[in-house]
Amino acid sequence: MYKKITDKDVKALKEIFGDNNTYVGDEIAEEYAKDEIGLIVAYPEVRVVAKNKEQVSKVMKYAHKENIPVTVRGAGTGLVGGAVPVLGGILLDLSGMDKILELDHTNMTLKVQPGVLMLDIYEEVLKHDLFYGPDPGEKTATIGGTISTNAGGMRAIKYGTTREWVRGLEVVLANGEVINVGGKVVKNSSGYPLKELFIGTEGTLGIIVEATLKLTSLPKYSTSLLVPFKNTATAVKAAAQLIEKHVTPTAVEYVNQPSLKYSKEFLGKHMPHDIYDAYLLLSYDGTSKDALRKDIDRASELCMELGAIDVYLIDTDERNSSVWTIRGAFLEAIKASTPLMDELDVVVPRAVIPEYLEYTEEVSKKLGIRMPYFGHVGDGNLHIYFCKDDMDLKVFEEKLDEAFDLMYSKAFSLGGLTSGEHAVGYLKKEYLATQIGSTQLELMKGIKRLFDPKNILNPSKIVDI
């Protein structure tokens, strides 16, 4: 179906990117054949590193003419195989497009190239007492990757996902044409919302080469509460009621004893008051100390009414940093505890989280597979891991298939969706097809055909055409 790359193609690519930014064969390191989860390994025929949007446009014109597949990659921190070149071809590395182009104070926007790291965005806007809301767990992810997956993170309950913070995009289409969608404006009712089609579609419809992000004033004060409960069900039920009866927290995280154990072993640190089975980790922010104090007082009262064992105020920078560092390390800590794992990034309605987590425990026991979990219980996004441990690889793969079938089937029956924030990529597309059904699947395929009729943009991801 696709053209295999020849010496002539390599020469053409070197004319676009230069010898030092074009890698072929053994020059391509293994890290570029997989993503963070590492479950599928597929080498590109050529890896090129772009430095500007003109190069991206040129390579897509060439790939479109020659019928060569192109997979876009940022930092490679994905967990669903979205940036893995499963059909070979060209791996277009955008990590070199890492410039912050403009901070517009009047319009409260930040214009960036796609390879800018999230941690650099936070650092830049903080200098100006400004704020970018999305807070994905992996701070070394690129902004292009987080837009392409519509990343969420811990602050999504109050500030939304990446989609709500993108004002405009400059995009290279499959044929190399460059278009601008959206802009610096706040309102936009001008025709079909094309900008939205490039957010969360994992580079299958176009390649983001510039992004204009919304900023807001920096919340000047923030405080966290660590709230232990006797068990998971009580903690998760309390989270839903807390949100219903009180001002919206910045974050509502579920923490359990196993996750704390993994982090303790991984980081060599322990969280204060880490003797209980289940916790809610709550965060509140605001522009007024008095208003924040009232929120914290009311939240503490409600927690005790809802079955909390105690409420601990995390009121110093050192304790706050310790608690959130430990929470942020859960994924890496679990990954370090096993030679191989896969992840279920499922999202379900808040009301059914206790039932779903109880089912998780049942599946773990039934299949004899370790399944640690944690999650953003404020927005229903749960992260459940399937660990190989010392299991034979073939046995693990068989149990993994059964576990995913069981867990997704249960999630869909409760009104859940395939992915909350890590997207679909290559590894989860069969479950998306089951969830959405034939009509929606055909609509998605139709959109893909319209934007990419030769199917060269990140093929074999999300849907197959």
C-alpha positions in Angstrom: 0.0 0.0 0.0 2.8 2.4 0.9 6.1 3.1 -0.9 9.2 1.7 0.8 11.8 4.4 1.3 14.7 4.4 -1.2 18.1 6.1 -1.3 16.5 8.7 -3.5 13.9 9.5 -0.8 16.6 9.7 1.9 18.5 12.2 -0.3 15.3 14.3 -0.7 14.7 14.3 3.0 18.3 15.3 3.7 17.8 18.3 1.4 14.8 19.3 3.6 16.2 18.6 7.0 20.0 18.4 6.5 22.3 15.5 7.1 22.5 16.1 10.9 18.8 15.9 11.3 18.1 12.8 9.2 18.6 9.3 10.6 18.4 6.0 8.7 18.7 2.4 9.7 21.1 1.7 12.6 21.3 5.5 13.3 17.8 5.3 14.7 17.9 4.7 18.5 15.4 2.2 20.0 13.6 4.9 22.0 12.2 6.2 18.7 10.6 2.8 18.0 8.3 2.9 21.1 6.7 5.2 23.5 6.7 5.3 27.4 4.6 2.1 27.8 6.9 0.2 25.5 4.4 -2.5 24.6 4.9 -2.2 20.8 8.2 -1.7 19.1 8.3 -0.6 15.4 11.1 1.2 13.8 10.7 4.0 11.2 12.6 3.7 8.0 13.8 7.3 8.5 13.7 9.7 11.4 13.8 13.4 10.7 14.0 16.3 13.2 12.1 19.4 12.2 13.2 22.9 13.3 10.4 24.9 11.6 7.0 24.7 10.1 8.3 25.1 6.5 10.2 21.8 6.8 7.0 20.1 8.1 5.1 21.5 5.1 7.8 20.3 2.7 8.0 16.8 4.1 4.3 16.3 3.9 4.2 17.5 0.3 6.9 15.0 -0.5 5.2 12.2 1.5 1.9 12.9 -0.1 3.4 12.8 -3.6 5.3 9.6 -2.9 2.7 7.9 -0.7 4.9 7.5 2.4 3.4 7.2 5.9 4.4 9.8 8.4 4.1 9.4 12.2 4.6 12.5 14.3 6.5 12.3 17.6 7.0 14.8 20.5 8.6 13.6 23.7 7.4 10.0 23.4 5.7 10.0 26.8 2.4 8.5 25.4 1.0 5.3 26.8 -1.1 3.9 23.9 1.3 3.6 21.0 0.1 6.8 19.4 3.6 8.0 18.4 5.0 4.6 17.3 5.5 4.2 13.5 3.8 0.9 13.2 3.9 1.0 9.4 7.4 2.3 9.1 7.9 5.2 6.8 9.0 8.6 8.2 9.1 9.5 11.9 8.7 13.3 12.1 10.2 14.4 15.3 8.9 17.8 16.4 10.9 18.0 19.7 13.3 20.5 18.0 10.5 23.0 17.5 10.7 24.1 21.1 10.4 27.9 21.1 8.0 30.1 23.0 7.1 32.6 20.3 5.0 35.2 22.1 3.3 36.1 25.3 0.5 38.5 24.6 -0.5 40.3 27.9 -3.5 42.2 26.4 -5.1 39.1 24.9 -3.8 36.8 27.6 -2.4 34.2 25.2 0.8 32.3 24.7 2.0 31.3 21.3 4.3 28.2 21.2 5.8 25.7 18.9 4.7 22.1 19.4 7.9 20.8 21.0 7.8 23.1 24.0 7.7 21.1 27.2 4.9 21.6 29.7 7.3 22.4 32.5 8.7 25.3 30.4 5.2 26.7 29.8 4.5 26.7 33.5 7.8 28.3 34.3 7.3 31.0 31.6 3.8 32.1 32.5 4.6 32.0 36.3 7.2 34.7 35.7 4.3 37.0 34.6 1.9 35.9 37.4 -0.2 34.1 34.7 -1.6 30.7 34.7 -2.2 27.8 32.2 -4.8 25.4 33.6 -4.2 21.9 32.2 -1.8 19.9 34.4 -0.9 16.5 32.8 1.0 14.2 35.1 4.1 14.1 32.8 5.6 17.5 32.9 8.2 16.6 30.3 5.5 16.0 27.7 5.3 18.5 24.8 2.4 20.9 24.3 1.9 19.4 20.8 1.4 16.0 22.4 -0.9 17.2 25.1 -3.1 19.0 22.5 -3.0 15.9 20.2 -4.3 13.7 23.1 -6.5 16.4 24.8 -4.6 15.7 28.0 -6.3 16.4 31.3 -4.5 15.9 34.6 -5.3 16.6 38.2 -6.7 20.1 37.7 -9.3 19.1 35.1 -12.2 19.1 37.6 -11.9 22.9 38.0 -10.0 24.1 34.9 -11.0 21.6 32.3 -8.9 19.6 29.8 -6.5 21.0 27.2 -9.3 21.5 24.7 -10.7 24.4 26.8 -7.3 26.2 26.8 -6.5 26.2 23.0 -7.5 29.4 21.3 -5.9 28.8 17.9 -3.8 26.3 15.9 -1.6 26.4 12.9 -1.7 23.1 11.2 0.0 21.3 8.3 -2.4 19.1 6.4 -1.6 15.7 4.8 -0.9 17.3 1.5 1.5 19.9 3.0 -0.9 22.8 2.9 -0.8 25.1 6.0 -4.0 26.4 7.6 -4.8 28.5 10.6 -7.9 27.7 12.7 -9.1 29.8 15.6 -6.8 32.6 16.9 -6.5 35.0 19.8 -10.2 35.7 20.0 -12.3 34.6 22.9 -15.5 34.0 21.0 -15.9 32.1 17.7 -19.1 31.1 16.0 -17.7 31.2 12.5 -18.7 28.0 10.7 -17.7 24.5 11.6 -15.3 24.3 14.6 -12.4 22.9 12.6 -9.9 23.7 15.4 -11.6 21.1 17.6 -10.9 18.4 15.1 -7.2 18.7 15.6 -7.4 18.4 19.4 -7.4 14.9 20.7 -7.0 13.2 17.3 -3.4 12.3 17.7 -1.9 13.7 14.5 -4.2 11.7 12.3 -5.9 14.7 10.6 -3.1 17.3 10.6 0.2 18.3 12.2 0.2 21.1 14.8 3.1 23.5 14.1 2.0 26.4 16.3 -0.5 26.7 19.2 -2.1 29.8 20.7 -3.0 29.0 24.3 -5.4 30.8 26.7 -4.0 32.2 29.9 -5.6 33.5 33.1 -4.5 35.4 36.2 -2.5 33.2 38.6 -4.4 32.0 41.6 -2.2 33.5 44.3 -3.1 31.2 47.2 -3.5 27.4 47.4 -3.8 24.8 50.1 -4.2 21.1 50.2 -6.0 18.7 52.5 -5.0 15.0 53.1 -8.1 13.2 54.3 -8.0 9.5 55.4 -11.0 7.2 55.2 -11.5 3.7 56.5 -11.9 2.2 53.0 -12.1 3.0 49.2 -15.9 3.1 49.0 -16.3 5.7 51.7 -13.6 7.9 50.3 -14.9 7.8 46.7 -18.5 8.4 47.8 -17.4 11.3 49.9 -15.6 12.8 46.9 -18.8 13.0 44.8 -20.8 14.5 47.7 -18.0 17.0 48.5 -18.1 18.3 45.0 -22.0 18.5 45.0 -22.2 20.3 48.3 -19.2 22.6 48.2 -17.1 25.0 46.0 -15.3 23.0 43.3 -11.8 21.9 44.4 -8.8 22.3 42.1 -8.1 18.6 42.4 -9.7 15.6 44.0 -7.3 12.6 44.0 -7.9 9.1 45.3 -4.9 7.6 47.0 -4.6 4.1 48.6 -2.1 2.2 50.6 -0.6 0.1 47.8 0.1 3.2 45.7 1.8 4.8 48.7 3.9 1.7 49.2 5.1 1.7 45.5 6.0 5.4 45.8 7.8 4.9 49.0 9.9 2.2 47.5 10.5 4.2 44.3 11.3 7.6 45.8 12.5 6.6 49.3 10.0 9.1 50.7 6.8 8.6 52.7 3.7 10.8 52.9 2.7 12.3 56.2 0.0 10.2 58.1 0.5 7.3 55.7 -1.0 4.6 58.0 -4.5 4.5 56.5 -6.1 2.4 53.7 -7.7 5.1 51.6 -7.3 8.9 51.2 -8.7 11.9 49.3 -6.1 14.4 48.4 -7.9 17.7 47.9 -6.5 21.0 46.6 -8.1 24.4 46.7 -6.9 27.7 45.2 -8.1 31.3 44.9 -7.1 35.0 44.9 -8.1 35.8 48.5 -6.7 34.3 51.7 -10.0 34.8 53.5 -12.0 33.1 50.8 -9.6 30.2 50.6 -9.7 29.8 54.4 -13.5 29.6 54.3 -13.3 27.0 51.6 -10.9 24.9 53.6 -12.9 25.2 56.8 -16.1 24.1 55.0 -14.4 21.3 53.2 -13.0 20.0 56.4 -16.4 20.0 58.1 -18.0 18.2 55.1 -15.2 15.6 55.1 -15.8 14.7 58.7 -19.6 14.6 58.1 -18.9 12.2 55.2 -17.0 9.7 57.2 -13.4 10.9 57.2 -11.1 9.6 60.0 -9.4 13.0 60.2 -8.4 16.0 58.1 -4.8 17.1 57.8 -4.0 20.5 56.5 -1.0 20.5 54.2 0.0 24.1 55.0 3.7 24.4 54.4 5.6 24.4 51.1 7.7 21.4 52.2 4.8 19.2 53.2 2.8 20.3 50.1 5.7 19.5 47.8 6.3 16.1 49.5 2.6 15.0 49.2 2.1 16.0 45.6 5.6 14.7 44.6 4.6 11.3 46.0 1.2 11.5 44.2 2.9 12.5 41.0 5.2 9.5 41.1 2.5 6.8 41.2 2.8 5.9 37.5 6.6 5.7 37.6 6.6 3.8 40.9 4.2 1.2 39.6 6.1 0.9 36.4 9.3 0.3 38.4 7.6 -2.5 40.4 7.1 -4.8 37.3 9.1 -5.7 34.2 6.1 -5.0 31.9 2.7 -3.4 32.3 -0.3 -2.0 30.4 -2.7 0.7 31.5 -6.5 1.2 31.4 -7.2 5.0 31.2 -10.9 4.7 31.7 -13.4 7.4 32.6 -16.7 6.7 34.2 -19.5 8.8 35.8 -18.5 9.8 39.4 -21.5 8.0 40.9 -20.3 4.6 39.8 -16.6 4.8 40.7 -17.1 2.7 43.9 -18.8 -0.1 42.0 -16.2 0.0 39.3 -13.2 -0.2 41.7 -14.9 -3.0 43.5 -15.2 -4.8 40.2 -11.5 -4.1 39.6 -10.6 -6.0 42.7 -12.8 -8.9 41.6 -11.1 -9.1 38.2 -7.7 -8.9 39.8 -8.5 -11.9 42.0 -10.3 -13.8 39.3 -7.4 -13.6 36.8 -4.5 -13.7 39.4 -3.0 -10.5 38.0 -1.8 -7.6 40.1 -3.9 -4.5 39.2 -2.9 -1.4 41.2 -4.9 1.8 40.6 -5.3 5.4 41.5 -7.3 8.2 39.9 -8.7 11.6 39.5 -12.0 10.7 41.3 -13.2 14.3 41.0 -13.7 13.8 37.2 -14.1 10.0 37.1 -10.8 9.3 35.3 -9.2 6.2 36.7 -5.8 4.7 36.0 -5.7 0.9 36.4 -2.5 -1.0 35.7 -2.0 -4.6 34.7 1.4 -5.9 35.9 3.3 -8.8 34.5 5.5 -9.4 37.5 7.1 -12.9 37.2 4.3 -14.3 34.9 5.3 -16.0 31.7 4.9 -13.5 28.8 2.4 -15.5 26.8 0.3 -16.1 29.9 0.4 -12.4 30.7 -0.7 -11.5 27.2 -3.6 -13.9 27.4 -4.7 -12.6 30.8 -4.2 -9.0 29.6 -6.7 -9.5 26.7 -9.2 -11.0 29.1 -8.7 -8.3 31.7 -9.2 -5.5 29.2 -12.3 -7.1 27.8 -13.8 -7.5 31.2 -12.9 -4.0 32.4 -14.0 -2.2 29.3 -17.2 -4.1 29.1 -18.0 -3.1 32.7 -17.0 0.5 32.1 -19.2 0.8 29.0 -22.2 -0.8 30.8 -21.8 2.0 33.4 -21.7 4.8 30.9 -17.9 5.0 30.7 -15.6 5.8 27.8 -12.4 4.3 26.3 -10.0 7.0 27.4 -10.2 9.9 29.8 -6.9 11.6 28.8 -4.3 9.3 27.3 -6.2 8.9 24.0 -6.7 5.8 21.8 -3.6 5.4 19.7 -2.8 1.9 18.4 -3.4 -0.1 21.5 -7.0 0.9 22.4 -8.6 1.4 19.0 -10.5 -2.0 19.1 -12.2 -0.9 22.4 -13.1 2.5 20.9 -14.8 0.7 18.0 -16.8 -1.4 20.5 -17.8 1.6 22.6 -19.0 3.9 19.9 -20.6 1.4 17.5 -20.7 1.3 13.7 -22.5 4.6 12.9 -20.0 6.8 14.9 -17.1 4.7 13.7 -18.0 5.3 10.0 -18.4 9.0 10.7 -14.9 9.1 12.2 -13.6 7.2 9.2 -15.3 9.7 6.9 -13.6 12.6 8.6 -10.2 10.8 8.3 -10.7 10.1 4.6 -11.6 13.8 4.0 -8.5 15.2 5.7 -6.2 12.4 4.7 -7.4 10.5 1.6 -4.1 8.7 1.2 -4.1 7.6 4.9 -0.5 8.7 5.3 -0.9 10.7 8.6 -0.2 8.5 11.6 -2.0 5.5 10.0 -3.4 2.6 12.1 -4.2 4.9 15.0 -7.7 5.6 16.4 -9.5 4.2 13.3 -8.5 2.1 10.3 -9.6 3.1 6.7 
